[in-house]
Amino acid sequence: MTNSVNVKKGGNAIASQETVKKQPTIKDFLKAYEPEFKKALPSVMTPERFTRIALTAVSQNRDLAKCTPASFAGALLNASQLGLEPNSPLGQAYLIPYYNSKNGVMECQFQVGYKGLIDLAHRSGELKSIEAHVVYENDEFEFEFGLEPKLKHIPTMAEDKGGITWVYAVYHLVNGGYGFEVMSKADINAHRNKFSKAKNSPAWSNSWEEMAKKTVVKKALKYAPLKSEFVKAVNSDESTMETKFDDDGMDLVQANYEVEETT
């Protein structure tokens, strides 16, 4: 949009023009940098599908449209490079809008879902099985650590299961090794409050069990011999990335931000 202003100075008319540029939308951003995205995307993800997933996510959550295009594209590209489809019924990954109080803008954060984490862990080829469960008050549950670790869980058949008390994950490797991790409900919430910038997000408020399982799975697999793709996923989880463009192409960088939580 162009605004024209005529100013009188010394009897002479001076024409001044000020051009106000239209703020690019996420759709504009994706279209403009489609060649760069094509270079960065994995072979299984076409630029067209990449754009379609992005626009579908925005249509489902209008707050995503308010995010900076760079942070939105960074989160989506992060998901795509890991081969995880965000904001879909698969529950593999999520694009979540947050207010960056430091910069005064909305930004998009990438979160790996519980199912996405399990999928990535299995891709390593070292994992035979992994599962996570919640324990209720009326279940029979006991565990021990030490030289002879033990884990026993017999779910109650009663209609009234009681409240959630524990969450655990156990894995078995193809070479016969195994491991497990147990966290109480209080431990899960304390971990969320300390490390997650998304503690008030819909992911936690609407899917507490899934997020709790993801938390304990991450801890259980911390010392398992898994490939770098899984490590990358863990490091990318609950992060805000931005796309940066230069003459050498496109890259992802960690964004500096402070999240203002809503209650």
PyMOL commands that set and color helices and strands:
alter all, ss='L'
color gray80, all
select helices_A, chain A and resi 26-32+34-40+47-60+62-66+69-81+114-123+185-195+202-206+208-223+228-236
alter helices_A, ss='H'
color red, helices_A
select strands_A, chain A and resi 2-9+12-19+93-100+105-112+127-136+140-144+150-154+164-173+178-184+241-246+249-254
alter strands_A, ss='S'
color yellow, strands_A
deselect
rebuild
show_as cartoon
